[in-house]
């Protein structure tokens, strides 16, 4: 997924109220559902964290991390489960007789490869496209209902995968699709838990994001068990055992997790300020008023304790980050239609489409690519195994680095870093050497979460959160839908270039470099204009302050 790395609901609602997104918004997955920032009619209001015991809040966060670890993004462990599906003969009926020997050795024929990769492509597309409906359901019905829906989808997916060989239709593609759809419902509904401890919201989102990244290792552990058991622990047995996960999610959603989202930092600050004003204006002569005043003071005290810092101090920190970004507010206040007609949207959408296609294409074909380039099935298997481990580990290790980059560097610098690393990955990806393969994978697993988070960060800063759901959602949806081109790339690699991945990789590298350079150049140029306009505005304000009567005297 893409998941991954996106802004939290708390950050969104905070910006709607005129504040900037919290620092923790940088530490999350590449798809983000966003509503209108208000509780829909008929839905209960969010609850303040201080109204729930500290022990229960800690337990809720721990539970969410656990079930995200087992359910949020397991489909991205495709590279680990693909060899098992090949060994089990999935889609081998489409291979020619002379290709059966290759299948027994762990490689695939063209028809089998295309269908297996299409299974992952469909899941990857669905993960991104479903972010918007997930957001709508989350806003209208709350995190509990969203989590339960996710568990139902996971159950359907696991059952289809378990009994795929016995069903009268191809159940692997819809089975994997339902597993993909269940992930966002479970993961995104957990974002609001960052508001359980506002002082540690960044840590909580980092834990949830790390759980999402690590969830791709579930299929890795299954592959290790499968190999150790010499294939006796079949996919059917594994997916039947996996049903424990959605059952667990349903149970904790009903008995442990909150039915409604926790109040955001912005709501807590507003609540504290409003009640402070109420206290100051209250008539203290009445006994009832005194009790009411004592209750309000208690609420303000608990809210302040939760936040850990004054609203003024927090606002100062966020203003500093706005200034560093260089692009904050570029299109704030415009309609979504106006925003998507600008180069700001067009260039980032093109960049996202190309990069997401490259990422998912590599995940789906890492082994077959290196079988050709290294001329060794054994070395390709070795590289594949390294990738299976590095993907979840790299996602976790990159979390603090991502926050450091996005909080302390400008947006043009971040985009330039993305283009540079993506180019380095592309160059290493066409070198037929084992050291280049390892270098490619290391950079790839660190780049992937940075890329997803940087795109959502760009959208938040440039477009603003009033239109974030529509604009960012459109970017991700377009990128997801155009990922179906991966099937065409697979066909081209096998039929036109006779399994040689270099031509496709070189074309993708060149396109990504050109689009990336144009994007960076445009954003850098516009950031200079924004900075100049800001300086001119400050100078005018300073002039008006020094000569307050100048305008009237003239």
N, C-alpha and C positions, 0 to 999 in steps of 0.2 A: 503494500500500500503504500500502499501507500500510505499508507497510510502514512501515518504519522505522524508529518509533524506540523501541527496547526495551532491556532489561537484558541484559548479556552473561552467558554461562554462567559466567564466572569470578566475577562478582558473586554469582551464585546460590549457587555452592558455598562461597563465602566466608561468606555469611550462614548457611548450613546449619551451619557450624562455630562459629557464635556471634558472628561479626564482622558489621559493617555492610557494605552494598554499596559497592563502590568508587565514587569520584567519576565514573569513566568510564561507569558504568551509565546516566548521563543522556544520553549522546550516541549514541543508536542508534535504530532503526525501530520502528513501531507494532505488530508481531506478534512474539511471543517464545516459542520452544519451550523447555520445561524438563522435565527428567527428575527423578530422585530424588537427584541429586547424587552417586551412587556408580557406579562402573564395573560394568556388568552382568556376570554370569557369562559367561565365554568371550570377553570383550573385553579386549584388552591394556590395561595401565595407562597413564595419561597420561605423557608424557615431560617432563623438566625442560628449560627453555630453555637452560640452560648446557651441556647435553649436545649441542647443535647449534651449529655455528659461527655467529658473528655475521653473516657475509656471507650465509650461506644463509637465515638468519631474515629479514634485510632483503629478500632476493630473494623469499621467500615472501609477505611482506606486500605488496610491490610487485605481484607477480603477482595476488594476491587483489583488490587495488584495481582492477587493469586489468579482470579478468573480471567483477567486480561492476559496473563502469562500463558494460559492454556487455550484461549479462544480468540483473542483480538486479531491476530494476523497470521494464523497457521498456514494459510494458503501460500504465503510467500516462502515457505519451506519447500516449495515445489522441486527444487533441484535435488533435495534429499530423498523425496518419495518417488521421483521419476524412475530411478533405477529399479525400485521394487516393482513398480507397475510394469516395467519392461520385462523383468524376470518372471512376473506372474502371467505374462502373455497378453496383457491388455492391448487390444487393437491389432494383435499379431495376425488375426484372420484376414487382414487386408494386405498382407505381405505375399510376395510370390514364393514359390517353393524353393528357389535357389537362394532366397534370403533368410530361410529358417535357421541355417547354421549361424549366421551373424547375430540373430536374435538370441540364440542360446549362449553366445559369448558376451551378451550384454549390450550390444549395439542395436540400432533400429533401422527399419526400412523407411522409405520416404513416406508412405501412407500412414504408417504408425507414428512417425515423428511429427507429422503435420497435425494429426488428431490429438496427440498428447499435448503438444504445445498450444493447440487451440483451447484445450481445457483450461490451461493456466491463463491464456490471454483473456478468455471470457471472464474468469474470476477476477483478474486484475482490473478489467474495465468496470465490472460491476461494483467493485470496492470503491472506486472513485465516483462513479455516477450516482450511487445510492446515497451519497453523503447528504444531498439536499432533502430527499424524503425522510431520512433519519432525523434531520434537524427539525423538520416540520412536526413529526410525531413527538419528538422530545419536547419541543416547546408547548405542544398542545396537551400531551398526556403525562409528561414527567418522566424521570429516569427509571422508575420501577417498571412501568409498562414497556418502555423501550428495551430494558434489559430482558424482560420476559419474551418479547417478540424475538430478540436476538437468540435466546436459548431455543425457541421453537424452530427457527431457521437452522441453527446448528444441529438440532435433532434430525430434521428432515435430511440435511446434507449427509450426516453420519450414517443414517439408515440406507440412503441411496448408494453411498460408497460401499457399505458393508454387503449389500445384497445385489450389487450391480451385475454379477455373473449369473444371477438367477432370474433377473427381470427380463421381460420380453422387448425391452428397448434399451438404448444406450443411456445408462444411468450415471456414467462417470462425469460427463460434462455438467448436467444439472446438479449432481451431488456436490461437485467441487464448487459450483456456483452458489449453492445454498450455504456452504461453509464460508464462502467469501462474504455473502450478504449478512450473515450473523455477526461477523466480526465488528463492523462499524456500529451496529446497534449496542453491542456490549461495551465497546471501547469509548465511543463518544458520550454515552450516557454517564460515564464515570468522570468526565472532565469537571463537573460541578463539585466534586469532592475536594478540589483544590481550595474551595472556600471553607472547608472545615477548620483549617488552620491558616488564616491569611498570611501570617508571618512566614509560613513555610510552604506557600503555594507553589513556588518554583520547585522545591524538592518533591512535592507530591506529584506534580505534572511530570517531573523527570522520572519518577518511579513508574508512573503509568506508561510513559513513552518507552522506558526501558523494557517494561513488560511486553509491550506491543512488539518491539524489535526482537526480543528474546523468544516470543511465541513461535517464530519461524523454526526454532530448534526442536519443536515437538516431533516433527517428522524426522529430524536427524536422530533423535533418541530411538524412535521406532525403527529406523533403518539399522541402527546398531543392534537392537534386540533381534530384529529379523535376521541379520547376518549371524549373530551368535547362536540363534536357534536353528540355523540352516534352513530358514524358510518355513519352519513349522508354525510360527506365530504369524498367521496369515493376515492380509488386510481386513478380511471380514471380522476376525477376532479383535483386531486393533480398534476398528471403528465401533464395534459393539461395546468394548471397554470404554471408549471415548465418550459414550453416552452419559457416563458419570458426570462429565463437565457441564452439559446443559442442565441436567437435573440439579446439580449443585447450585448453578446460577439461579434457577427458579426458586429454590428453597431460601437462599439468602436474600433474594429480592423481596420475597414475601415477609420474612421474619427479621431481617437485619438491616437491609439497605433502606435509605429514605424514599418515601413515595414522591416527594417533591424536592426540587433542587435547593441547595443551601443558598442563602443570600450572598450576593457578591460584595466585594470590598466597597464598591461605590454605594450600594444600598445601605451597608452598615454605617459608612461615614455620614450619609445623608440622614439616616435614622438618628444617629447620635447628635448631629447638629440640630435637627428639628426638635428633639426632646430636650436638648439643652436650652433652646429658646423657650420651650413650653415651661420649663422649670423657672427660668428667669422672670417670666411674665405671670406666674401663678400667684394667687392670693394665699399667703401662708397663714391667714387667720383661721381658716377652717380646718377641722381635724381631718376631714376626708381629703382636703387638698394636701395636707401634710403627708398622709399615707401615699397619695398619688405622686407627690413630689419625691418621696423616698424611693418609690418603685422606679420612677424615671431616672433618678440618680444612679440606681443600681444597674439599670440597662446601659446607661452611658459608660459607667465604670467597666462593665463586662465587655462592651464593644471596644473600648480603648485598649483593654487588656488583650483582646483578640488581635487587634491591628498591630499593636506593638510600637507604633510610631504615629505621630500626628499626621493629619491630612495634609498640612502645609509642607511637612518634610517630605512626604511621599510625592506630593505634587512637584516639589523642587527637583527631586531625582528624575521624575518622568520628563520634566521640561528639558533637563540636560540631555536625556536620550533622544528626544525629538530633534534637538539642535544638531547632535552628532550625526543623525541619519542623513541629513541633507536633502531629504525629499518629503519630509512630513507635511501632510496637508496639501500636496500638489493638486489633487482633484477633490478634496473634501468639499461637500456642499453641492456637488453636481449630481444630477440624476444618474442612475445606472446606465441608461441608454447613452447619455452624453459621454460617460466614462469609457464605455466599450468602443466608442467611435474614435478614440484618441490613440496615438502611437504608444502611449504608456501601456494600454491594454493589448494592442495588437502584437507588440514585440515580446511582451512577457508570455502571451498565449502561444506564440510560435516557439519560443524558447522552451516552454513547458511541454509542448507536444513532442518536440524533437528529443528532449532529454528523457521524458518518460518512456518514449518508444525505445530508446537506446537501453535504458535500465531494464525494462521488462524483457526485451529481446535477449539481453545477456543472461538474465536469470533463467530464462527458458532454454537457452542453447549453450550454456557454458561448457558442458561436457563434449557435445558434438563439435563445437568450435575447436577445442584443443585436441580432440582426436585427430582432426585434419592437420592442424598446425604443428603439433608435436610428433605426428606420425607414430603414435604409441597409445594404444588403449589403456595400458597400465598407468602411464604418466597422466593421461586425461582423467582417469579415475582418481588418481592422487590429487590432482588439482580440484576436481569436483568435491572431494571430501574436505579439502582445506576451505573451499568456498562455503560449504554447509556449516562449518564451525565459525568461520569469520563473519558471516552475515549477521547473526544475532549478536555476537560479541562486539563487532564494530559499531553496531547501532547503539549499544549501551555506552561504550567508551567515548563515543563522539558527543554525548549529551552535554557535558560541561564545556567542551570546546565550542559547540554551537552557541550556547548562551553567551560565552565570552566574545565571540565574533560579532553576533548581532547586537549586543548591548554596547559595544565599545568601538565599532567601526561604522563608517558611512555605508549607505546602501550601494553606491557605485563601487566601492571597494569590495563589498560582499559579492556583488554580481561578477566583478572581474575575477575574484577568487574562484567562483564557480566555473567560469569559462576556462580559466587556466587549468584547474584540476580536471575538468571534463576533457580538455584537449590532451592532457598527459595520459589519462585513462585510454583515450582513443589511440594514441601513439603506441602505448604498451600493448594494447589489444591486437595490434597487427604484427607484432614481433614474434616470430616462431621460436621463442626460447623459454625454458622453464622459469628462469629468474624473472622474465618479463611477465609471465602468467601470474606469479605470486605478487609481484609489484602491482599489477593491474587489479587483482582482487583486493589487496589491502587498501588501495586508493578508492576503489569502488565502494566498499562497505563503509568507509568513512564519509565519502561524498554523498551517498544516497540520502541519509537523514538530513545532512546539511542542505542539500538541494530542496527537499520538500519543505523544510522549515523556512528557508530563505524566501521561497515563493509566497508562502502565506504571510510572512513578515513584510514583504514588499507590498502585497495587496492591502494589508492593514494600514501601512504608512502612507501609501499613495492614494488609495481609493477611499479609505475611512471605513468605519464599521456600520454606518447607516446603510451602505449598499454592499457591504462585505459578502453577505450570503449570496447575493445574486451574481456579483462580479467574480469573486473567487470561485464560487460554485461553477460558473460558466467556464472558467479557465480549466478547472479540473475535469469537468464533464467533456469538454472538447478534447482534451488530452486523452482521456479514457476511451472515448469513442474512436478516435483516430488510432488508438493502439491496436485496433483490429487489422491495421496494415501489417502487423507482425506476421500474420499468416501469409501475406504476399511476400514478405521478406524471406520467410522460411522456404516458400515454393521457389523463389528466385535462387536462393542459395543451393538448393538441392538439384533443381532441374536445369537452370541456366549456367550456374558456375560449378556444377558437379561437386557439391558439398564444401566448396571453398568459401569460407566466411569473409575473406579479406575484401573483396569488392564491395559488399554490403557495408562492412564496418568502415571502410574508407569513405564511402558516400555519406554515411551518417556522421562521421567525424567532420568532414568538410562543411556539411550543412549546419551542424551544430556550431562550428567555429564562426561561420559567417553570421548566423543569426545572433550568436552571443556577442560578437564584436559590435554589431549594429545596436543591440540592446544596451550594452555598456556605454557606448559612445553617446547614444541619445540621452540616457539617464544622467550621465556625467555632465553633459551640456546643459540639461534642464536644471540640475542641482546648482550649477553656478548662477543661473538666472534667478532661481529661488533665493539663493543666498544674497545676491545683489539687491533683489527687491526687499528682502528683510532688512538689510542695512539701510536702504533708503527710507524705509518706513520708520526705523528707529531714529534716524537722523531728523526726520520731520517731527516726530514726537518730542525729541529732545529740544528742537528749535521752538516748538510751541510752549514747552515748559519754561524755557529761559525767558521768552518774550510773550507772556500771556495776553498782553494788550495790543500786540502788534497787529493782529487781524482787525480789531475794532478801530485802531488808530488809522489804519490805512483807509 
